């Protein structure tokens, strides 16, 4: 027995941003809080979206930071209440979309932010919410999760609820055409880790498998194309579709230790989430290998049809090799000591790492120590 949900209305394709005004009207929005970041506000992209929304009262909150903090949510929520906004529009990567989701939910749920951390704590539906991703990575536009960092504890915290979902997600690959190669790579590896982790998750089911398999094929088959030629609209569309499908799989099957470790590191050291997910993915796949051998061999076959002829375990090992090779070609760090982590950091990181129950291999604190050591030094 399993459950499966796709919550928002999804509008996908080049030029689909032109549907935003229509969707806002359908949801009864008149005074709109746009949640984004300063980098996007400086671009023609945001200006173009704002120009398409003439006739609405627009309030722009542009102070979302990478690895967004509780203060980002609180400041945005205060602005929403001060201006009496009746709809939230999140535009950007995962950070603005996560903040937009929590602001929309906190607008209708009383109390302090930290009362709602964890699973299914929000009691009431959010304000109408529309999400527009500008990266092909997080899948936040179709997920029920948001990650917010405690500015005091420097720890990322999960908020997970179906009351954190949008009414409409608009995915226009044209919005991703100007992404620089580094952001393209980081966001793409975040999406690929979503697809793989949801595929091997203990909560995976036949429907999430369909979405995850297609996502793996689309992302792995197009990430290097977008790195080589960012103007390739076909490759950009495939990456955005892959991210969307991975987000749907993740919303239902959840994630594993790649994200458990990445959240702890990101909260403590403020490193890019996608960089961490990509760098951690081969290590965690290897650590999980004995617990999801069949699924890993299927991943190998998706990436390389010749893997069909391999014995089961060899096929699983081939999947790890293929992902490791992709990470190397993309220039991701093979050891996290390359980006500043140290062995002496491990005890503090372990204390800040949540045990992920859906990871295919049951995880203990001893496992976390071993994973961090492998990820930091490149060896067991």
C-alpha positions in Angstrom: 0.0 0.0 0.0 1.3 3.5 -0.8 0.1 7.1 -1.3 1.0 9.4 -4.1 0.2 13.1 -4.6 0.9 15.7 -7.2 -0.4 18.9 -5.6 0.1 21.9 -7.8 -1.2 22.7 -11.2 1.8 22.5 -13.4 2.4 24.7 -16.4 5.5 23.8 -18.4 7.2 25.0 -21.6 9.0 27.9 -23.2 7.0 31.1 -22.8 4.8 29.7 -20.0 5.8 32.6 -17.8 3.2 34.5 -19.8 0.5 32.5 -17.9 1.5 34.0 -14.5 -1.0 36.9 -14.6 -3.9 34.6 -15.5 -3.0 32.2 -12.7 -2.9 35.1 -10.1 -6.3 36.3 -11.3 -7.7 32.8 -11.0 -6.5 32.5 -7.4 -8.0 35.9 -6.5 -4.7 37.7 -5.9 -4.6 41.5 -5.9 -1.7 42.5 -3.7 1.2 40.1 -4.4 4.3 39.5 -2.3 7.1 38.5 -4.7 9.8 36.6 -2.8 13.2 36.5 -4.6 16.8 37.4 -4.0 18.9 40.5 -4.8 20.8 38.7 -7.6 17.7 38.1 -9.6 16.3 41.5 -8.9 19.3 42.9 -10.8 18.5 40.9 -13.9 16.2 41.5 -16.8 14.5 38.3 -16.0 12.7 39.6 -12.9 12.0 42.9 -14.6 10.4 41.0 -17.4 8.2 39.1 -15.0 7.2 42.3 -13.1 6.3 44.0 -16.4 4.0 41.1 -17.3 2.1 41.6 -14.0 1.0 45.2 -14.6 -2.4 45.8 -13.0 -1.4 44.0 -9.8 -0.1 45.7 -6.6 3.4 44.2 -6.3 5.5 44.1 -3.2 9.1 42.8 -3.8 10.9 41.0 -0.9 14.4 40.5 -2.3 16.4 39.6 0.8 16.5 35.8 0.6 20.0 34.5 1.2 21.6 31.2 0.0 20.9 28.5 2.6 18.0 30.7 3.7 17.7 31.6 7.4 14.9 32.0 9.8 15.4 35.8 9.7 14.6 35.7 5.9 11.2 34.2 6.7 10.4 36.5 9.6 11.3 39.6 7.7 9.3 38.5 4.6 6.3 37.6 6.8 6.4 40.9 8.5 6.4 42.7 5.1 3.5 40.6 3.9 1.4 41.5 7.0 2.4 45.2 6.8 1.3 45.4 3.2 -1.8 43.1 3.6 -0.7 40.9 0.7 -3.1 38.1 -0.3 -0.9 36.0 -2.6 2.7 34.9 -2.5 4.8 34.5 -5.7 8.2 32.8 -5.2 10.7 33.3 -8.0 14.2 31.8 -8.1 16.1 28.8 -7.0 15.3 26.6 -4.0 16.1 29.3 -1.5 13.5 31.9 -2.6 10.9 29.2 -3.2 11.4 27.6 0.2 11.1 31.0 1.9 8.0 31.8 -0.1 6.4 28.5 1.0 7.0 29.1 4.7 5.9 32.7 4.5 2.7 31.6 2.8 2.1 29.0 5.5 3.0 31.2 8.5 0.6 33.9 7.2 -2.3 31.6 8.1 -0.8 29.6 11.0 -0.4 31.5 14.3 2.7 31.3 16.6 6.4 31.3 16.0 8.3 29.7 13.1 10.0 27.0 15.2 6.7 25.6 16.4 6.3 24.2 12.9 9.6 22.5 12.3 9.4 18.8 11.6 6.6 16.8 9.9 3.0 17.9 9.4 2.9 20.7 12.0 1.0 23.3 10.0 -2.7 23.1 10.7 -4.2 25.5 8.1 -3.7 25.8 4.3 -1.4 28.6 3.3 -2.1 31.8 1.4 -2.4 31.2 -2.3 1.1 30.4 -3.6 2.6 30.4 -7.0 6.2 29.2 -7.6 8.4 29.9 -10.6 11.8 28.2 -10.6 14.7 29.9 -12.4 17.0 26.9 -12.0 16.7 23.3 -12.9 17.6 21.8 -9.5 15.5 21.8 -6.4 12.1 20.7 -7.5 10.8 22.9 -4.6 8.0 24.1 -6.8 6.3 20.6 -6.5 7.6 19.5 -3.1 6.1 19.7 0.4 9.5 20.5 2.0 11.4 23.6 2.9 14.8 23.9 4.5 15.4 26.8 6.8 18.6 27.5 8.7 18.6 28.6 12.3 20.7 31.7 12.4 21.5 31.1 16.0 22.4 27.4 15.9 23.7 27.4 12.3 21.6 24.3 11.6 19.3 23.5 8.7 15.9 22.5 9.8 13.2 20.6 7.8 9.7 21.8 7.5 7.6 19.1 5.8 3.9 19.5 5.2 1.3 19.3 2.4 0.4 22.8 3.6 3.8 24.0 2.1 2.7 23.3 -1.5 1.9 25.7 -4.2 -1.4 26.1 -6.0 0.4 26.6 -9.3 4.0 25.8 -10.5 5.1 27.6 -13.7 8.2 26.1 -15.3 9.6 28.1 -18.2 13.0 26.8 -19.5 13.6 30.2 -21.1 14.2 31.5 -17.6 17.1 29.2 -17.2 19.0 30.1 -20.4 21.2 32.7 -18.7 22.3 30.5 -15.8 26.1 30.5 -15.5 27.7 27.1 -15.9 28.6 26.7 -12.2 25.0 27.3 -11.1 23.7 25.0 -13.9 26.0 22.2 -12.6 25.2 22.7 -8.9 21.5 22.8 -9.4 21.6 19.9 -11.9 23.5 17.7 -9.4 21.0 18.6 -6.7 18.2 17.4 -9.0 20.1 14.2 -9.9 20.6 13.4 -6.2 16.8 13.9 -5.7 16.1 11.5 -8.5 18.5 8.8 -7.2 17.7 9.2 -3.5 14.0 9.0 -4.1 14.5 6.0 -6.3 16.3 4.0 -3.7 14.3 5.3 -0.8 12.5 3.0 1.6 9.3 4.9 0.7 9.8 4.4 -3.1 6.8 2.9 -4.9 5.9 2.0 -8.5 4.8 5.5 -9.3 7.7 7.4 -7.8 10.0 4.9 -9.6 8.6 5.9 -13.0 9.2 9.6 -12.2 12.7 9.0 -10.8 13.9 6.8 -13.6 12.9 9.4 -16.2 14.4 12.1 -14.2 17.8 10.3 -13.9 17.8 9.8 -17.7 16.9 13.4 -18.5 19.4 15.0 -16.0 22.4 12.7 -16.6 21.8 12.9 -20.4 21.6 16.7 -20.5 23.7 18.3 -17.7 26.9 18.2 -19.7 25.1 19.6 -22.8 23.8 22.6 -20.8 27.3 23.2 -19.4 28.8 23.2 -22.9 26.0 25.4 -24.4 23.8 27.2 -22.0 21.6 28.5 -25.0 20.5 25.0 -25.9 16.8 25.3 -25.2 16.2 21.6 -25.8 18.8 20.6 -23.2 17.5 23.3 -20.8 14.0 22.0 -21.2 15.1 18.5 -20.5 17.0 19.6 -17.4 14.0 21.5 -16.1 11.6 18.6 -16.8 14.0 16.2 -15.1 14.2 18.5 -12.0 10.4 18.6 -11.9 10.0 14.8 -12.1 12.6 14.3 -9.5 10.8 16.9 -7.3 7.5 14.9 -7.6 9.3 11.7 -6.7 11.0 13.3 -3.8 7.7 14.8 -2.5 6.3 11.3 -2.2 9.3 9.0 -1.5 11.6 11.5 0.4 15.4 11.5 0.5 18.4 9.9 2.1 21.8 10.5 3.5 23.1 12.7 0.7 20.7 15.3 1.9 21.1 14.5 5.6 24.9 15.2 5.3 24.5 18.1 2.9 22.0 19.9 5.2 24.3 19.7 8.2 27.4 20.9 6.2 25.4 23.7 4.5 24.0 24.9 7.8 27.4 25.0 9.4 29.6 26.2 6.6 27.2 27.9 4.2 28.5 26.0 1.2 26.3 25.7 -2.0 23.8 22.9 -1.5 24.1 21.5 -5.0 27.9 21.3 -4.8 27.6 19.3 -1.6 24.9 17.0 -3.0 27.0 16.2 -6.1 30.2 15.7 -4.1 28.5 13.4 -1.6 26.4 11.4 -4.0 29.0 8.7 -5.0 30.1 8.2 -1.4 26.5 7.7 -0.1 25.6 5.4 -3.1 28.7 3.2 -2.3 27.8 3.1 1.4 24.2 2.1 0.6 25.2 -0.4 -2.2 24.4 -3.7 -0.3 20.9 -2.4 0.6 19.7 -1.3 -2.8 21.7 -3.4 -5.3 18.8 -4.0 -7.7 17.9 -0.4 -7.9 21.5 0.7 -8.4 22.0 -1.8 -11.3 18.8 -0.3 -12.9 20.5 3.1 -12.6 23.6 1.8 -14.3 21.4 0.5 -17.1 19.7 3.9 -17.5 23.1 5.5 -17.8 24.8 2.8 -19.9 22.8 0.0 -21.6 25.9 -2.2 -21.6 25.4 -2.6 -17.8 22.6 -5.0 -18.6 25.1 -7.9 -19.1 26.8 -7.3 -15.7 26.0 -9.5 -12.6 23.8 -7.8 -10.1 26.5 -6.5 -7.7 28.8 -5.5 -10.5 26.0 -3.6 -12.1 25.4 -1.7 -8.8 29.0 -0.9 -8.6 28.9 0.3 -12.2 26.2 2.8 -11.2 28.5 4.3 -8.6 31.4 4.4 -11.0 29.3 6.2 -13.7 28.1 8.8 -11.2 31.6 9.3 -9.9 32.8 9.8 -13.5 30.2 12.3 -14.2 31.0 14.3 -11.0 34.7 14.2 -12.0 34.0 15.5 -15.6 31.9 18.3 -14.1 34.7 19.4 -11.8 33.1 18.6 -8.5 35.5 18.1 -5.6 36.4 14.5 -5.0 37.1 15.2 -1.4 35.4 17.8 0.8 38.6 18.9 2.3 39.1 20.7 -1.0 36.3 23.1 0.1 37.5 23.6 3.6 36.1 20.7 5.7 38.5 19.1 8.2 38.5 15.8 10.0 38.2 17.6 13.3 34.8 19.0 12.1 33.2 15.6 12.1 31.9 15.3 15.7 30.1 18.6 15.5 28.7 17.7 12.1 27.5 14.3 13.3 25.6 16.1 16.1 23.9 18.4 13.6 23.0 15.6 11.2 19.5 14.2 11.2 19.1 10.4 10.8 17.1 10.0 7.6 14.7 7.0 8.1 14.0 6.6 4.4 17.7 6.0 3.5 17.9 2.4 2.2 20.7 1.5 4.7 19.7 2.0 8.3 22.0 4.6 9.7 23.7 5.0 13.0 25.9 7.7 14.4 28.9 5.4 13.7 27.8 5.3 10.1 27.7 9.1 10.0 31.2 9.3 11.3 32.3 6.8 8.5 30.4 8.7 5.8 31.9 12.1 6.8 35.4 10.6 6.9 35.0 9.1 3.4 33.5 12.4 2.1 36.2 14.6 3.6 39.3 12.5 2.9 38.2 10.4 0.0 39.0 7.1 1.8 37.4 5.0 4.5 
